[in-house]
Amino acid sequence: MKSIFFYGTLRHVPLLECVMGRAVGDLDITPDVLPGHRIMAASDGPFPLLAVDPDSNATGVLVRGLTADDIARLDYYEAGFAYDLQRLTLQSGVAADVYVPLHHIASDGLWDIVGWQRDWAEISVAAAEEVMSNFGQISAREIARRFPRIRARAWSRVLAQSGRHSPDTLRGKVEVLERTRAYSDFFALDEIKMRHETFDGAMSPVLTRAVFVASDAALVLPYDPVRDRVLLVEQVRLGPIGRHDPACWQLEPIAGMVDPGEQPEEAARREAAEEAGLVLDQMETVGAGYASPGSATDFFHTFVGTCDLPDEIAGVGGAEDEDENIRSHLVSYDALLRMAETGQIGNVPLTMLIYWLAHHRDQLRAGHA
């Protein structure tokens, strides 16, 4: 049996149980203090780190009774964040192992567990579930490489709990009998064996299905109500390539994945700045829903954003660190509507946004007269 002093996120019992894969009822968990250290917030993520400070004390909990399997699972989880165990002496006089960073990590003020639990605990537990599902299968180093996308998928799980759509549909029983992660990297693919309640109250036979797992995305159509035109972006897309469509470059609204902890409208504004250098003014919520609910978790939060669209705003841009190569186009409202009505738009969310704009255009223009 082994003892570890936890000063950070693993003080949150649901996260600790998720990482260890079991309940902690048999463990001896007592408050303790690590002298000569303070708990700092990492500048590049919502997690803590220890800093040596002779005038400070780091509060936490001492957990006794950890098994070899517990330690192996904890080591796997912490190694993904480049943390390893170091033996330190606590205020109680007990010598305990403590996870500390292997390399220098820049800090940004003190870390607060109450604020972390409020803002990040739910997403951290969801991310840990995916991380620990790979225990014994892929390396902690590989987990670290994949972690940004793991956390993005976890944030989508959190956002899904606040959905308001489909209020009058059946809330029947769904039994997931087996769920296997067949592929995981930037996106993921799950194979599922399931059965579900039918409309007559019975249960379906066991069904074998697959689902493409992505994270939520924010889409926005920038509209200039004074000049009566929009901005569309053009970039190469994997969907047409995978479908063997010769039109691999597609016209689309501005779009991007919602970052962990970010609200969809914030993501839309950020993407508009990154992809086209735009500052959006009024944001109109068009809707939120699944792009293809029969086969994918893709969930789109869609907006129309009013802004200034002068001639010089069009050009080539995108975030270089994401290898984006994006060309923007200014299109008059009349030309845009003709494109939608004549089938020149190959992007269903864009078509939806165009027809929403057609319905609300007069109102938007009147507000900017």
N, C-alpha and C positions, 0 to 999 in steps of 0.2 A: 504494500500500500504506500501511496505517496501523497504529499501535501503540496498544494500550489496556492500562492497568493494572487488573487485576481483584483486588479485595480480599475479595469476598463469595462468593455462591453460584455464580457462573460460574467460580470456580476448580475446581469439580467438573466434570471433563471430560465425563461423559455428558450433563450439562445444557448445557454449552457446545456440544457437537456437536448436540444436539437443537435448540437455538435457531438455530444457523447452518445446520442442515440438511445437514451434511456432516462428514466426519472431520477431525481437526485435525493429522494426521500431517505436513502440509507447513508447519505454523506453527512459529515460533521461540518457545518458551515457557520463560522463565527466572524464577527467584525474584527479587524486588526488594522495596523498602521505600519507603513514602511517609512522609517525616518530618513531624512536627508534626500528626499525626492519630492518632486511635484508632478502632477498629471497635466500634460499639455495637450492641446488639440492639434492634430496634424493639419498642415496648411492645404494638403491636396486630397482630403477626404474626411468623412465624419467618424474618425476613430482617434483614440488617445495614444499617447506615448509617455514614457517616463523620462524626466530630465533630472539630473543630479542638482540638488539645491540644499546645502547644509542647513538652511534656515526654514525648510518646509517639510511637511509630512504628507505622504500619499495615503489616503484612506481607501480601504477595500475590504475584502473578505478572505479569510483563510479557509480553504476547503481541504479537509482530511478524508482519507479513505478511498482515494482514487486508484482504480485497478490499472493493470498494464494496458488493457484495451482502452480504457478511458484516456490514458496518456497518449497512446498511439493516435487516437482520433483527435485529441486536442493539438498534438504536435502537427498533424496534417493540416488542420484548419489554420493554425497560427503561422506555419511555414509559408502558406500562400500569401501572407502579408509580410514575409521576411522577418518574423519574430522567432526567437529561440529562448530556451530556459537558461536562467542564471540563478545561482544560489545566493540569497540575500537573507539578512537577519531582520526580523520584524521587531516592533516595539515590545511585543509580548516576550521576546527572547527566543522565539521559535525560528529556526533556520528553515526557510521554505524556498521552493523554486518560483521564479517570476518570469513571465514572458516579456522580453525586452527586444527592441529593434536590433537587427544585425548590422544595419547601416544607419548613418545619420539621416534623419527625416526632419525637414523644416517644420517649425511649429508656428501656430497663430493663436496665441492667447491660451487661457486655461480651458480645460475640457470639463464639461458639466454633464454628469450622467442623467440628471433629471431632464435637461433639454434634449439629450440624445434619445432617451426613452420616448419622449413626446414625438420627436420628428423622425427618428431613424430605427427604432426597435423593430417595428413590424416588417419593414423592408429587409432589415438585417437577418431576421429569422427566416424569411422567405428565401433570401439568397443563400443562407447557410444550408437550407434543405437541398438545394441543387449542388452546392459544393460538396456536402457530405455524401450525396448519392454517388459520387465518383471515388470515394475512399476505397483504396485497394485496387483501383482500376487505372487511374491516370495520376501523374505526379503532381505534387503541390506546386511545382514551378509552372506546369501547364495550366493549373487552376488560376494562378496569378495572371497569366496572359489572358485567360478568358474572362477574368472576373468583371471587367467593366460591362460586358454583355450579360453576364449572369445577374449582376445587380440591376441592370435595365429591365430584364425579364421579371425580376422580383418586384420592381416598382410597378410594372403593369399589373401584377397580381394584386397589389395594394389598391391601385386605381380602380380595378374591376369591382371592388367592394362598394364603391360609391355610385355605381351605374344606376340610372333612372329609367332605362329603356324597357320595353316589353312588360308593362305592369299587369296586363290582363292575360298573360300566357300561363300555361300549366307550370306549376312549381312541383313537379313530380319527382319521384325517387330516381337517382342515377347511381348505379353501382359500378365503380371502376375496379375491375377484378385484377388487372395487371397493367402496369404502365412502364414501358421500356424506352429509355432514351437511346434511339438508334444513331443519332448524330447530334453533335453539339459543338458550335464554334461561334461565329458571328450570329447565326440563327441556330435553331435546334429543330429536331424532328422526333416526335414521340409516336411509338406504336402502342395502341391501347386496345385492351379487351374489356368490353363493358356490356352492360344491359341497362335498359331504362324502362320506366313506367310508360304504358301505352294509354291512349285516351279512354279505353274501356276499363282502366284500373288494373289490368294484368301487367306482367313483365315481359319484355321482348326476349327473344333468344339471345345468346351471347354473340356479340358483334365484334369483329376485328377491324379496326380503323387506324388511320394515321392522321396526325395533325402537325402542321407546320407552326412552330412556336417562335413568334417575334415579340418585339416590345411595342408599346403604344407609339403612335406618330401624330404629330400636329401638322395640319395642312392649312395654308392661308392663300387666298387670292387677293393680291394687292390691287386696289381700285382707286383711281383718281377721279373723284366726282366732278371736279372742275373741268378737266380735259376729257372726261368721259372715256377713259381707256384703262386697260389692265396691264399688268406685267406677268408674262409667262416665262417659265424657265425650260431649257432644253438640255438634256443629258442622256448619255447612253444608259440603257436599262437592261437588267438581267432577265426580266420577264419575257420580253420579246426575243432575246437571244435563246433562252431555254425553249421557247415555243417555235423557234426557227422562223421568226417573223423578220422579213428584210428591213422593216422600219425599227431599227434598234435604238435610234435617238427619238425620244418622246417629248412632246410638249406637256407640261404639268403645272399645277400650282406649286408654290414654294412649299417644301415639306421636309420634315426631319423627325428623328426619334425624340421622344420626350426623355430627357435625362433624369436619372434617379433623384427624387426630391423636388423635381421641377413640375410646375403646373402646366397644362397644355397651352394656355395662352402665352405664358412666358416662353415656352419652346417655340411657338409660332413667331413671336417677336424676335427671338434670337436667330432663328433660321433666316428670317427676312434680312437681318443685318449681315449674316454670314454669306448668304447666297447672292444677294443683290445690292447690299449696301443701303437698305431701306430702313427708315424709321417709321413705323406704323402709328397712326393716330387712333381713331376710333376702331374698336374691334367688335365685329358682329358675329355671334355664335350661330353657325348654320346647323350643326348637328354633330352627333358622335355615334359611331356604330362600327360593326364589323364589316370589313371589306369582302370577306368570303367565309361566312360562318360555318359552311359545311366542311372546310378543310384547313382553316388557318385561324390563329389567334389575332391576326392583324386587326387593330382597333384604331380608327381614325377620328381625331378631334378636328373638326373643320371650321374655318373662319373666313370671313371677308374682312380685310383691313383697309381702311381708307388711308391714303397717303399722297404725297406729292410725287408725280411721275414725269419729270422733265425729259426732254429728248436725250440728254447726255447720260441718263441713268442706265440705258441699255448697254450691254457689253458682255465680257467674259469674266467670270469670277468663281467663287467657291472657296471652301476652307482647304488650304494646301495640306494641312496635317491630316486631312481625311481623304486626300487624293481626289478631291472634287474638281471637275472640269465642267463648268456650267455656263451656258450662254443664255442671256435674258433677252426677251422680245417685248416691245410695246405694241399692243394690239387694241384698236379702237373697239368700242362696245359693239357697233354694228357688225364689224368684221368677225368679232368673237362669236356673236350669236349665229352668224352664217356658218361658221366653222362647226359649231355644235349641231346645227340643223342639217348639215350636209354630210355628217359622218367623218369629218376631218380630225376630230378629237378621239384619240384612242385610249383616253384615261377617264374612267367612269367617275372618280371623285371630282375631276375638273368639270365634267359635264354637269354634275349635280350643282356645283358652285356657280356655273354659268346660269343655269335656270333659276337658282335662288337669287342671283343678282338681277336677272330679268324681272323677277317679281318685286324686288325691293329697290330697284334703281331709282325710281322717281323720288322715293322718300330720302334716299341717301343724297341725291343731288339737291333736294330742297333744303337739306340741312347745311349745305355748303354754298348756297346762292350768294 
